[in-house]
């Protein structure tokens, strides 16, 4: 089962996204802090990481820069962002779960082969 890391301090967004991704067949891990998400990328292989643009602590832009040094091919999605840092895909607010699911499938599936 492919593992996705969600990083958001928003408990409502986390709960809905977690349930949605589990229904889609993904294993899901979560954290509230962006720096912790970066640490986890050093420790674990993820099919993708979803960062909240309004994360706690380290900025999403800086997190993407660090994550891409460790796992250059790992897809990173920034939820709630209007512009992409290099190496990330952005989904603007309000985040539509179906749109997010399509984006995840489009960027994760090619990396699984």
C-alpha positions as CSV (number, residue, x, y, z in Angstrom):
1,X,0.0,0.0,0.0
2,X,1.4,3.4,-0.9
3,X,2.0,5.7,2.0
4,X,1.2,9.4,2.0
5,X,2.2,12.0,4.6
6,X,-0.3,14.8,5.4
7,X,1.0,17.8,7.3
8,X,-1.6,20.3,8.5
9,X,-2.4,22.0,11.8
10,X,-6.1,22.1,10.7
11,X,-8.0,19.2,12.5
12,X,-11.0,19.5,10.2
13,X,-9.0,19.4,7.0
14,X,-6.8,16.6,8.4
15,X,-9.8,14.4,9.4
16,X,-11.5,14.8,6.0
17,X,-8.3,14.4,4.0
18,X,-7.2,11.4,6.0
19,X,-10.6,9.6,5.5
20,X,-10.6,10.5,1.8
21,X,-7.1,9.1,1.2
22,X,-7.8,5.9,3.2
23,X,-10.9,5.3,1.1
24,X,-8.7,5.7,-2.0
25,X,-6.5,2.9,-0.7
26,X,-3.6,4.8,0.6
27,X,-1.8,4.3,3.9
28,X,-1.7,7.7,5.6
29,X,0.6,9.2,8.2
30,X,0.0,12.7,9.7
31,X,1.8,15.5,11.5
32,X,0.9,19.0,12.5
33,X,4.3,20.6,12.1
34,X,6.2,21.2,8.9
35,X,9.6,20.5,10.4
36,X,8.4,17.1,11.6
37,X,7.2,16.3,8.1
38,X,10.7,17.1,6.8
39,X,12.2,14.8,9.5
40,X,9.8,12.0,8.5
41,X,10.9,12.3,4.8
42,X,14.4,11.6,6.0
43,X,13.2,8.5,7.9
44,X,10.5,7.0,5.6
45,X,9.7,6.6,1.9
46,X,6.4,8.3,0.9
47,X,4.5,8.0,-2.3
48,X,3.7,11.7,-1.8
49,X,3.6,14.5,0.8
50,X,0.7,16.9,1.2
51,X,1.6,20.1,3.0
52,X,-0.7,22.8,4.3
53,X,0.3,26.2,2.9
54,X,-0.5,27.6,6.3
55,X,1.6,25.1,8.2
56,X,3.2,25.6,11.6
57,X,6.8,26.6,11.9
58,X,8.9,26.0,8.8
59,X,7.4,27.4,5.7
60,X,6.0,25.1,3.0
61,X,8.4,26.6,0.5
62,X,11.4,25.8,2.6
63,X,10.1,22.3,3.5
64,X,9.8,21.5,-0.2
65,X,13.3,22.7,-0.9
66,X,14.7,20.4,1.9
67,X,12.5,17.4,1.0
68,X,13.6,17.6,-2.7
69,X,17.2,17.3,-1.6
70,X,16.4,14.1,0.2
71,X,13.8,12.6,-2.1
72,X,14.0,14.5,-5.5
73,X,11.4,12.3,-7.2
74,X,8.8,12.3,-4.4
75,X,5.7,14.3,-5.3
76,X,4.8,17.2,-3.0
77,X,1.4,18.9,-3.0
78,X,0.8,22.2,-1.2
79,X,-2.8,22.5,-0.3
80,X,-4.2,26.1,-0.1
81,X,-1.4,27.7,-2.0
82,X,-1.8,29.9,-5.1
83,X,1.7,29.5,-6.4
84,X,4.1,26.6,-6.6
85,X,7.6,26.6,-5.1
86,X,9.8,24.7,-7.5
87,X,9.2,21.0,-7.3
88,X,5.7,21.2,-5.8
89,X,2.1,21.1,-7.1
90,X,-0.3,23.6,-5.7
91,X,-4.0,23.2,-5.0
92,X,-5.8,26.5,-4.3
93,X,-8.3,27.1,-1.6
94,X,-10.9,26.1,-1.0
95,X,-9.4,22.6,-1.4
96,X,-11.8,20.3,-3.2
97,X,-11.1,16.7,-2.2
98,X,-12.0,15.2,-5.6
99,X,-9.6,17.7,-7.3
100,X,-6.9,16.8,-4.8
101,X,-7.5,13.1,-5.3
102,X,-7.1,13.5,-9.1
103,X,-3.9,15.5,-8.5
104,X,-2.5,12.8,-6.2
105,X,-3.3,10.0,-8.7
106,X,-1.8,12.0,-11.6
107,X,1.5,12.6,-9.8
108,X,1.8,9.4,-7.6
109,X,0.9,6.7,-10.1
110,X,3.7,7.4,-12.6
111,X,6.2,7.1,-9.7
112,X,5.0,3.7,-8.8
113,X,6.1,2.0,-12.0
